Amino acid sequence: MSEEKLPESHGSAGHHEVAAHGDPFADPGLPAHEPRRTDIDERAAKRAERQVSLMFVVSMIATIGFIASYVAIDPDKIVYIWPLGHVSALNFALGMTLGVALFLIGAGAVHWARTLMSDHEIPAERHPIEADDEVRADVIEQFRTGAAESGFGRRKMIRNTLIGSMALVPLSGVVLLRDLGPLPEDKLEHTGWEEATEAKPLQLINMNTNLPMKAEDIVAGSLTFAMPEGLHTHDEDFQQRIAKDALMLVRIAPENIKDDKSKEKGFEGILAYSKICTHVGCPISLYEQQTHHALCPCHQSTFDLADGARVIFGPAGHPLPQLKITTDEKGFLVAHGDFDEPVGPSYWERAR
């Protein structure tokens, strides 16, 4: 670099003379302004502009990497990273990509300010908090001057890459909203019993013995719990499935069943209701033999199983769904379809 390109050859005098020695309250003045290399060498300025733009571009790439990591990496995958040890691959990837994206936006802005924006020190005298028209006009003028000196309008590469990186970073937060849970679709409206058909019914399996049941196995006055055929306690998704598939079976003398529709869905007085309370989804487990009332232990919602499991007390919003049952050629209790309405608590999308 030639001598005229060196910052030392372009120095200027300070704004004020140095204060007299020994006077602690005198105005010390400002040191002489030293121009930067980018102020006097357009090649250096262009190089700084490319560096800032590169940071913004890499920030955009990191944001895209954040989204790709969220979609592609298995949440359960564990990797070894020195010196952190064994960590979640997804958490590490998300943290690194988002950190790089945010850091490079900040680093690019700082590098831009330190190399390309004006660095002249301008003293400002103290003034009243309330600004008059002259001050407001001066502030607006300073803003315009600062915008012009920053080169935001002239240096299009920096401007465009900054806008791009700032526009992409919020997508990281939008993508994280996916962690609120899977989209429900119509999963709340169906249970494992929907696999049952007329051609291929599902047997009712006793949850205590894991054996199919016949009508004579259900004793009048008892409460028996059942699950669909093919569901096993060692299944990985057993807890999720049983939370909707669980049944409770009661046997009531046909003449004591008050609701005709409920009687038609049963078999010889055996009625199959969802075990899941329609208030907040607690499992119902208490049964009064003489009144045919089922009680939820959580909030005391009470259902009359002899009258279509209608709510007679408590905060539950609607009756327990009933599963239509019959027997197969071997005499085992089976179902030919799903509940006729969603099980569990109410939700605003519920159609019925």
Secondary structure by P-SEA (a helix, b strand, c coil): cccccccccccccccccccccccccccccccccccccccccaaaaaaaaaaaaaaaaaaaaaaaaaaaaaacccccbbbbccccccccaaaaaaaaaaaaaaaaaaaaaaaaaacccccbbbbbccccccccaaaaaaaaaaaaaaaaaaccccaaaaaaaaaaaaaaaaaaaaaacccccccccccccccccccccccbbbbbbccccccccccccccccbbbbbbcccccccccaaaaaaaccbbbbbbccccccccaaaaaaccccbbbbbccccccccccccccccccbbbcccccccccccccccccccccccccbbbbbbcccccccccccccccccccccccccc
